[in-house]
Amino acid sequence: MKKLALASVALFAFSAQAQLNKNIDSVADYAVNTYQSAQVHTLTNLVSFPTVNKSDISAPQNPDFIGFKALLKMKAAELGLDYQDLGYTVLIGLGEQSDKVTVVTHGDVQPANASKWQQSPFIIDTTSEPGRLIGRGTEDDKGAIATALYAMKTIKDKGITLNNRIELMIYLAEESDWGPLTEFMKTYEQPKYAVTIDASYPVVVAEKGWSLIAPTFNATSAKTGVYVSDVAGGAFVSQIPEDASLVLHNADAKLLTQLKAKASTLKQVEFNFAQQSDTAVAISVKGVSAHSSEPESGVNAIAYLAEIFKGLVLENNSDGQLINFVNQLIGLDIHGKQFGDIAYKHDFMGPMTVAPTVIEREGNALTLSVNARRPMGKEELVLKQQIDSALAKWQATNNVTLNDVKTIIGTPMLLDGAPHAQKLLDIFKHFTGDQQAGFVSIGGGTNAKLFDNAVSFGPSMPGKRYTGHSEHEFITLEQLKLNLRMYTAMMIELGNM
């Protein structure tokens, strides 16, 4: 993977637009007319398996994943495709050619809070919002799996001869543990072309590096002044938190009036104040969940909860330290501008993003996960030193000793010259009519990083809010149709490159 600084997407060294297969429209029409209902049915069945990874059982031993794989095996046989169960990875193929095109996706999903869904998140909801299929995994990534299966079936039906085998790779722990896939890739023969269908259109040629700053606070206080306890928020690291709460103690009427007045100015969220006792008030806030690779798409409940306490002196217990940390080093900014010198921006990939996403409690200890997405443009060692410096300065200023800090600096990816990128862009332009479409960068990180020359192609449309990882995940019927057209074309075009 080549690394370079870009001032403009136009500087990518891809070939000029090429002519697509003359029969591509008729084959795409056949795919939609024949298999739209079938892919919706298959997606419904895939979503019904709650394939959320658990810490106490591996995916290959988890009954939900076993059932999920049994369904995939049955569908492969039904569609005339070959099937391999390799533990954490499933391969479904079309053709026996020596060269191959690997289409990369994943079958595991993030957790879902059932109380936030009108129906079960693991039962496709087709009635609440007509035209939308609402359910966990519909956009990330089971919709793409269903579409890929019927694109392969279409090619088989039409008897289209390909030079390259099409191999659909479905990994079962993308959301939680890349270790098994990293190990698997040591023996997996690299494909001629690789495409992930776990991101965005038009064609993703750059991905930020998934990063983490996770301090642990562990302190007690006298509890004689104003203090907070029971700070909670977030569901998982890669989701902008929709909910956050705490209990405020020993606040007089004047202070409560001030806090409520400040809360009333923050129109993006909804605050609730509930008197628990003469000296305790429960305060909660509701924001908007989103994928943490796009923090601008959500409203961060943890950050807004902390915001009303900005400038207020709280006792220095674990909970108070966490609130001060969020206010002083993050605030409502999403680009790390308050976090020492860590903020920076890449001309093509955009700015680094920084978001507090989840609070975990173990006894008196609180761990705050801060999910950052790092573009090219700053060396890992420099960024690590800047993080450490900001943390050291904050501790000294606030008379705090952090119990522990876990730091992960992810590696960004930027490709120049992937041989199949222009072909994918041509397909997108052809089927959408958007002749201004270009190559894009995303904040998320897909398994494309594990391949020699992989780019991403959908399934999320540009300009649309990505709903994967949110508590309102969906894909539209129209998007499924468009995806089926474009994925069918992708497999035919790359299959003959």
C-alpha positions as CSV (number, residue, x, y, z in Angstrom):
1,M,0.0,0.0,0.0
2,K,1.5,3.2,-1.1
3,K,1.5,6.2,1.2
4,L,1.3,9.7,-0.2
5,A,0.0,13.2,0.6
6,L,-2.8,14.4,-1.7
7,A,-4.1,17.8,-2.3
8,S,-6.9,16.5,-4.5
9,V,-8.7,13.3,-5.3
10,A,-7.9,14.1,-9.0
11,L,-4.2,13.2,-8.3
12,F,-5.0,9.5,-8.0
13,A,-3.2,7.6,-10.7
14,F,-6.1,5.5,-12.0
15,S,-6.8,4.7,-15.7
16,A,-9.4,6.6,-17.8
17,Q,-13.0,5.6,-17.8
18,A,-13.6,2.3,-19.6
19,Q,-16.5,0.9,-21.4
20,L,-18.6,-1.6,-19.4
21,N,-19.9,-4.9,-20.8
22,K,-22.5,-4.1,-23.4
23,N,-25.0,-6.5,-21.8
24,I,-24.5,-5.2,-18.2
25,D,-27.9,-3.5,-18.0
26,S,-29.9,-6.4,-19.1
27,V,-28.1,-8.7,-16.7
28,A,-28.6,-6.2,-13.9
29,D,-32.3,-5.9,-14.8
30,Y,-32.6,-9.7,-14.7
31,A,-31.0,-9.8,-11.2
32,V,-33.5,-7.3,-9.8
33,N,-36.6,-8.6,-11.5
34,T,-35.8,-12.2,-10.6
35,Y,-34.2,-11.9,-7.1
36,Q,-35.3,-8.8,-5.3
37,S,-37.9,-10.6,-3.3
38,A,-35.5,-13.5,-2.6
39,Q,-32.7,-11.2,-1.3
40,V,-35.2,-9.5,1.1
41,H,-36.3,-12.9,2.3
42,T,-32.7,-14.1,2.8
43,L,-31.8,-10.8,4.6
44,T,-34.8,-11.4,6.9
45,N,-33.4,-14.8,7.8
46,L,-29.9,-13.6,8.2
47,V,-30.9,-10.8,10.6
48,S,-32.9,-13.3,12.7
49,F,-29.6,-14.7,14.1
50,P,-28.3,-12.3,16.8
51,T,-24.7,-12.7,15.8
52,V,-23.2,-10.5,18.5
53,N,-19.8,-11.8,19.7
54,K,-19.5,-12.6,23.4
55,S,-16.4,-12.6,25.6
56,D,-17.1,-16.1,27.1
57,I,-17.6,-18.1,23.9
58,S,-15.9,-18.0,20.5
59,A,-18.0,-17.4,17.4
60,P,-17.4,-20.9,16.0
61,Q,-18.9,-22.4,19.2
62,N,-21.7,-19.8,19.6
63,P,-25.1,-21.4,18.8
64,D,-26.2,-18.1,17.0
65,F,-23.2,-18.2,14.7
66,I,-23.6,-21.9,14.2
67,G,-27.2,-21.4,13.0
68,F,-26.1,-18.4,10.9
69,K,-23.5,-20.5,9.1
70,A,-26.0,-23.4,8.6
71,L,-28.3,-20.9,6.8
72,L,-25.4,-19.7,4.7
73,K,-24.5,-23.3,3.8
74,M,-28.1,-24.0,2.9
75,K,-28.4,-20.9,0.7
76,A,-25.1,-21.7,-1.1
77,A,-26.3,-25.2,-1.9
78,E,-29.7,-23.8,-3.0
79,L,-28.0,-21.3,-5.3
80,G,-25.4,-23.7,-6.7
81,L,-22.4,-22.2,-5.1
82,D,-19.6,-23.9,-3.3
83,Y,-19.2,-23.5,0.5
84,Q,-16.3,-23.8,3.0
85,D,-16.7,-23.4,6.8
86,L,-13.2,-22.5,8.1
87,G,-14.2,-21.6,11.7
88,Y,-14.2,-17.8,12.0
89,T,-14.4,-17.5,8.2
90,V,-16.9,-18.7,5.6
91,L,-16.0,-18.8,1.9
92,I,-18.8,-19.0,-0.7
93,G,-17.6,-19.3,-4.3
94,L,-18.6,-19.3,-7.9
95,G,-16.1,-21.0,-10.4
96,E,-12.9,-23.0,-10.1
97,Q,-10.5,-20.6,-11.8
98,S,-7.0,-20.2,-10.4
99,D,-7.3,-16.4,-10.2
100,K,-10.0,-15.0,-8.0
101,V,-11.9,-11.9,-6.9
102,T,-12.5,-11.8,-3.2
103,V,-15.6,-9.9,-2.0
104,V,-15.0,-9.2,1.7
105,T,-17.8,-8.8,4.3
106,H,-18.7,-9.9,7.8
107,G,-21.6,-11.7,9.5
108,D,-21.2,-10.5,13.1
109,V,-23.1,-7.4,14.3
110,Q,-22.9,-4.9,17.1
111,P,-25.1,-5.2,20.1
112,A,-28.6,-3.6,20.0
113,N,-30.6,-2.1,22.8
114,A,-34.1,-3.7,22.2
115,S,-35.8,-0.9,24.2
116,K,-34.8,1.6,21.5
117,W,-36.4,-0.3,18.6
118,Q,-40.1,-0.3,17.8
119,Q,-39.8,-4.1,17.1
120,S,-37.1,-6.6,18.0
121,P,-33.8,-5.5,16.3
122,F,-33.4,-9.1,15.2
123,I,-36.7,-9.3,13.4
124,I,-36.9,-7.3,10.2
125,D,-39.4,-4.4,10.7
126,T,-41.1,-3.6,7.3
127,T,-44.1,-1.7,8.6
128,S,-42.9,1.1,10.9
129,E,-41.4,3.0,8.0
130,P,-42.6,1.8,4.6
131,G,-39.8,1.3,2.1
132,R,-37.2,0.6,4.9
133,L,-36.1,-2.7,6.3
134,I,-35.2,-1.9,9.9
135,G,-33.0,-4.3,11.9
136,R,-29.5,-4.9,13.2
137,G,-27.2,-5.9,10.4
138,T,-29.4,-4.7,7.5
139,E,-26.8,-2.1,6.5
140,D,-23.8,-3.6,8.3
141,D,-23.3,-6.2,6.8
142,K,-26.0,-8.7,6.2
143,G,-27.8,-6.8,3.5
144,A,-24.6,-6.8,1.5
145,I,-24.2,-10.6,2.1
146,A,-27.7,-11.3,0.7
147,T,-27.1,-9.1,-2.3
148,A,-23.7,-10.7,-3.1
149,L,-25.3,-14.2,-3.0
150,Y,-27.9,-13.2,-5.6
151,A,-25.4,-11.4,-7.8
152,M,-23.5,-14.6,-7.9
153,K,-26.6,-16.6,-8.7
154,T,-27.5,-14.2,-11.5
155,I,-24.1,-14.8,-13.2
156,K,-24.6,-18.5,-12.8
157,D,-28.2,-18.3,-14.3
158,K,-27.0,-16.4,-17.3
159,G,-24.1,-18.7,-18.0
160,I,-21.6,-15.8,-18.0
161,T,-18.0,-17.1,-18.4
162,L,-15.5,-15.4,-16.1
163,N,-11.8,-15.4,-16.1
164,N,-11.6,-15.2,-12.3
165,R,-13.4,-17.1,-9.6
166,I,-15.7,-15.0,-7.4
167,E,-15.2,-15.8,-3.7
168,L,-17.4,-14.2,-1.0
169,M,-15.6,-14.0,2.3
170,I,-17.7,-13.7,5.4
171,Y,-15.7,-13.1,8.6
172,L,-17.4,-13.6,11.9
173,A,-15.6,-11.2,14.3
174,E,-15.0,-8.0,12.4
175,E,-16.7,-5.9,15.0
176,S,-14.7,-7.2,17.9
177,D,-11.5,-9.2,17.1
178,W,-9.4,-9.1,13.9
179,G,-7.0,-11.6,15.4
180,P,-8.4,-14.8,13.8
181,L,-8.7,-13.2,10.4
182,T,-5.2,-11.8,10.6
183,E,-4.0,-15.3,11.3
184,F,-6.2,-16.7,8.5
185,M,-4.7,-14.2,6.0
186,K,-1.2,-15.7,6.6
187,T,-2.2,-18.7,4.6
188,Y,-5.0,-17.3,2.4
189,E,-3.8,-16.8,-1.1
190,Q,-4.1,-13.1,-2.0
191,P,-6.7,-12.5,-4.7
192,K,-6.2,-10.8,-8.0
193,Y,-8.6,-8.2,-6.8
194,A,-10.3,-7.6,-3.5
195,V,-13.4,-5.5,-2.7
196,T,-15.0,-5.0,0.7
197,I,-18.7,-4.3,0.7
198,D,-18.7,-3.0,4.3
199,A,-18.4,0.8,3.7
200,S,-19.5,3.5,1.3
201,Y,-19.9,4.4,-2.3
202,P,-18.6,5.6,-4.7
203,V,-15.2,3.8,-4.2
204,V,-13.3,4.0,-0.9
205,V,-9.6,4.2,-1.4
206,A,-8.6,5.5,2.0
207,E,-9.5,4.6,5.6
208,K,-8.6,6.2,8.9
209,G,-7.0,4.1,11.6
210,W,-9.2,3.0,14.5
211,S,-7.6,4.3,17.6
212,L,-8.4,4.3,21.4
213,I,-7.5,6.3,24.4
214,A,-9.0,4.7,27.5
215,P,-8.1,6.2,30.9
216,T,-9.2,4.6,34.1
217,F,-10.2,6.8,37.1
218,N,-10.1,5.4,40.6
219,A,-10.4,7.8,43.5
220,T,-12.7,8.5,46.4
221,S,-13.7,11.8,48.1
222,A,-15.2,13.1,51.3
223,K,-18.7,13.4,49.9
224,T,-19.3,16.5,51.9
225,G,-19.5,19.0,49.1
226,V,-21.1,18.8,45.6
227,Y,-20.2,15.6,43.9
228,V,-21.5,13.2,41.3
229,S,-21.8,9.4,41.3
230,D,-23.2,6.6,39.1
231,V,-21.8,8.1,35.9
232,A,-22.8,5.9,33.0
233,G,-23.1,6.2,29.3
234,G,-22.7,4.5,25.9
235,A,-23.1,0.9,24.7
236,F,-19.9,0.0,22.8
237,V,-16.7,1.6,21.7
238,S,-17.6,2.1,18.0
239,Q,-21.0,3.9,18.7
240,I,-21.6,7.5,19.5
241,P,-23.5,7.2,22.8
242,E,-27.2,8.0,22.8
243,D,-27.6,7.9,26.5
244,A,-25.7,9.1,29.5
245,S,-26.6,9.7,33.2
246,L,-25.3,10.4,36.7
247,V,-26.5,11.3,40.1
248,L,-25.7,14.8,41.5
249,H,-25.4,15.1,45.3
250,N,-25.5,18.1,47.7
251,A,-26.6,20.7,45.1
252,D,-28.7,23.6,46.4
253,A,-31.6,25.1,44.6
254,K,-29.5,27.8,43.1
255,L,-27.1,25.4,41.5
256,L,-29.9,23.2,40.2
257,T,-31.5,26.2,38.6
258,Q,-28.2,27.1,36.9
259,L,-27.7,23.5,35.6
260,K,-31.3,23.4,34.3
261,A,-30.8,26.7,32.6
262,K,-27.6,25.5,30.9
263,A,-29.3,22.3,29.9
264,S,-32.2,24.2,28.3
265,T,-29.7,25.9,25.9
266,L,-28.4,22.6,24.6
267,K,-31.2,22.0,22.0
268,Q,-29.5,19.1,20.3
269,V,-30.2,16.8,23.3
270,E,-33.0,16.1,25.8
271,F,-32.2,16.4,29.5
272,N,-34.2,15.0,32.4
273,F,-33.8,16.0,36.1
274,A,-35.4,13.7,38.6
275,Q,-35.3,14.3,42.4
276,Q,-34.2,11.1,44.1
277,S,-33.9,12.4,47.7
278,D,-33.5,15.6,49.5
279,T,-29.8,15.7,48.5
280,A,-29.7,13.7,45.3
281,V,-30.9,14.4,41.7
282,A,-30.6,12.0,38.8
283,I,-29.7,13.7,35.6
284,S,-29.9,11.9,32.2
285,V,-29.5,13.0,28.7
286,K,-30.6,11.5,25.4
287,G,-28.6,12.2,22.2
288,V,-28.4,10.4,18.9
289,S,-26.4,7.2,18.3
290,A,-24.2,6.9,15.2
291,H,-21.2,5.0,14.0
292,S,-18.2,6.5,15.8
293,S,-16.3,6.8,12.4
294,E,-18.9,9.6,11.7
295,P,-19.3,11.4,15.0
296,E,-20.8,14.4,13.1
297,S,-23.8,12.1,12.3
298,G,-24.7,11.6,16.0
299,V,-25.1,13.7,19.1
300,N,-22.8,12.5,21.9
301,A,-24.8,12.1,25.2
302,I,-21.6,11.7,27.3
303,A,-20.1,15.0,26.0
304,Y,-23.4,16.9,26.5
305,L,-23.9,15.5,30.0
306,A,-20.4,16.7,31.0
307,E,-21.0,20.1,29.3
308,I,-23.5,21.3,31.9
309,F,-20.9,20.9,34.6
310,K,-18.3,22.9,32.8
311,G,-16.7,25.4,35.2
312,L,-18.3,23.7,38.3
313,V,-16.0,22.4,41.0
314,L,-16.9,18.8,41.8
315,E,-15.3,16.6,44.4
316,N,-12.4,14.7,42.9
317,N,-13.8,11.2,43.1
318,S,-13.7,8.8,40.0
319,D,-17.0,10.2,38.6
320,G,-16.0,13.8,39.0
321,Q,-12.6,13.1,37.5
322,L,-14.2,11.6,34.4
323,I,-16.6,14.5,34.0
324,N,-13.7,17.0,34.2
325,F,-11.6,14.9,31.8
326,V,-14.4,15.0,29.2
327,N,-14.9,18.8,29.6
328,Q,-11.3,19.8,29.6
329,L,-9.8,17.5,27.0
330,I,-12.7,16.8,24.6
331,G,-15.8,19.0,25.2
332,L,-18.3,19.2,22.4
333,D,-15.6,19.3,19.7
334,I,-15.1,16.1,17.6
335,H,-11.6,16.8,16.3
336,G,-9.4,16.7,19.4
337,K,-8.7,20.4,19.4
338,Q,-8.8,20.5,23.2
339,F,-6.6,17.4,23.6
340,G,-3.2,19.0,23.7
341,D,-1.6,19.0,20.3
342,I,-3.2,15.9,18.8
343,A,-5.5,17.5,16.3
344,Y,-4.5,17.5,12.6
345,K,-6.0,17.1,9.2
346,H,-5.0,15.4,5.9
347,D,-5.9,17.1,2.6
348,F,-7.8,14.1,1.3
349,M,-8.7,12.0,4.3
350,G,-9.8,15.0,6.4
351,P,-9.4,15.6,10.2
352,M,-8.8,13.2,13.0
353,T,-12.0,12.6,15.0
354,V,-12.1,12.1,18.8
355,A,-15.3,10.9,20.6
356,P,-16.0,9.6,24.2
357,T,-18.1,6.5,23.5
358,V,-18.6,4.3,26.5
359,I,-18.1,4.3,30.3
360,E,-17.4,1.0,32.1
361,R,-17.5,0.6,35.8
362,E,-15.7,-2.0,38.0
363,G,-16.3,-1.3,41.6
364,N,-15.0,2.3,42.2
365,A,-12.9,2.3,39.0
366,L,-14.3,4.0,35.8
367,T,-12.9,3.5,32.4
368,L,-13.7,6.0,29.6
369,S,-13.2,4.8,26.1
370,V,-12.3,7.6,23.7
371,N,-12.5,6.4,20.1
372,A,-10.3,8.3,17.7
373,R,-10.0,7.9,13.9
374,R,-6.6,8.8,12.6
375,P,-5.8,9.9,9.0
376,M,-2.5,9.9,7.3
377,G,-0.2,12.9,8.0
378,K,1.2,12.4,11.4
379,E,3.7,9.7,12.5
380,E,2.4,7.2,15.1
381,L,5.2,8.0,17.6
382,V,4.5,11.7,17.4
383,L,0.8,11.2,18.0
384,K,1.5,8.8,20.9
385,Q,3.9,11.4,22.5
386,Q,1.3,14.1,22.1
387,I,-1.4,12.0,23.7
388,D,0.9,11.1,26.6
389,S,1.9,14.8,27.0
390,A,-1.8,15.9,27.1
391,L,-2.6,13.3,29.7
392,A,0.4,14.1,31.9
393,K,-0.5,17.8,31.8
394,W,-4.1,17.2,32.6
395,Q,-3.2,15.0,35.6
396,A,-0.8,17.6,37.0
397,T,-3.3,20.4,36.5
398,N,-6.1,18.5,38.2
399,N,-4.1,16.7,40.9
400,V,-5.1,13.4,39.5
401,T,-3.2,10.1,39.1
402,L,-4.8,8.0,36.4
403,N,-5.0,4.4,37.5
404,D,-4.3,3.1,34.0
405,V,-4.4,4.3,30.4
406,K,-4.8,2.0,27.4
407,T,-3.7,3.5,24.1
408,I,-4.1,2.0,20.7
409,I,-2.9,3.9,17.6
410,G,-4.4,2.5,14.5
411,T,-2.8,2.5,11.1
412,P,-4.6,4.4,8.3
413,M,-4.7,3.1,4.7
414,L,-4.4,5.2,1.6
415,L,-4.1,3.5,-1.9
416,D,-2.8,4.9,-5.1
417,G,-3.3,2.9,-8.3
418,A,-5.5,0.0,-7.2
419,P,-6.0,-1.6,-10.7
420,H,-9.8,-2.2,-10.3
421,A,-10.7,1.1,-8.6
422,Q,-11.6,3.0,-11.8
423,K,-13.7,0.1,-13.0
424,L,-15.8,0.2,-9.8
425,L,-16.1,4.0,-10.2
426,D,-17.3,3.5,-13.8
427,I,-20.0,1.1,-12.5
428,F,-21.2,3.5,-9.9
429,K,-21.4,6.4,-12.4
430,H,-23.2,4.1,-14.9
431,F,-26.0,3.0,-12.5
432,T,-26.5,6.2,-10.6
433,G,-25.9,8.7,-13.4
434,D,-23.6,10.7,-11.1
435,Q,-20.8,11.6,-13.5
436,Q,-19.1,13.8,-10.8
437,A,-18.6,10.9,-8.5
438,G,-15.0,10.4,-7.3
439,F,-12.9,8.3,-4.9
440,V,-13.5,8.9,-1.2
441,S,-12.0,8.4,2.2
442,I,-13.9,7.1,5.3
443,G,-13.4,7.3,9.0
444,G,-14.2,3.6,9.5
445,G,-11.8,0.7,9.2
446,T,-12.7,-2.3,7.2
447,N,-10.9,-5.6,6.6
448,A,-9.6,-4.1,3.4
449,K,-6.5,-3.3,5.4
450,L,-5.6,-7.0,5.5
451,F,-5.4,-7.3,1.7
452,D,-2.7,-6.2,-0.6
453,N,-4.8,-4.0,-2.8
454,A,-8.4,-3.8,-1.6
455,V,-10.9,-1.0,-2.0
456,S,-14.5,-0.7,-0.7
457,F,-17.6,-0.4,-2.8
458,G,-20.8,0.3,-0.8
459,P,-23.3,-0.4,0.4
460,S,-23.9,3.1,1.9
461,M,-24.7,5.9,-0.5
462,P,-22.8,9.2,-0.4
463,G,-24.6,12.0,1.3
464,K,-26.8,9.6,3.3
465,R,-26.4,9.1,7.1
466,Y,-24.8,5.7,7.7
467,T,-27.1,3.8,10.1
468,G,-24.9,0.8,10.9
469,H,-24.0,0.8,14.7
470,S,-26.9,3.1,15.4
471,E,-30.1,2.1,17.3
472,H,-32.1,2.7,14.1
473,E,-30.3,0.7,11.5
474,F,-32.0,0.1,8.2
475,I,-31.6,-0.4,4.5
476,T,-34.2,0.7,1.9
477,L,-35.7,-1.6,-0.7
478,E,-34.5,0.8,-3.4
479,Q,-31.0,0.6,-2.1
480,L,-31.1,-3.2,-2.1
481,K,-32.1,-3.0,-5.8
482,L,-29.4,-0.6,-6.7
483,N,-26.8,-2.7,-4.8
484,L,-27.9,-5.8,-6.6
485,R,-27.4,-4.1,-9.9
486,M,-24.0,-2.7,-9.0
487,Y,-22.7,-5.9,-7.3
488,T,-23.8,-8.0,-10.2
489,A,-21.9,-5.6,-12.6
490,M,-18.9,-5.6,-10.2
491,M,-18.6,-9.3,-10.3
492,I,-18.9,-9.5,-14.0
493,E,-16.4,-6.7,-14.7
494,L,-13.8,-7.8,-12.2
495,G,-14.4,-11.4,-13.0
496,N,-13.1,-10.7,-16.5
497,M,-10.3,-8.2,-15.8
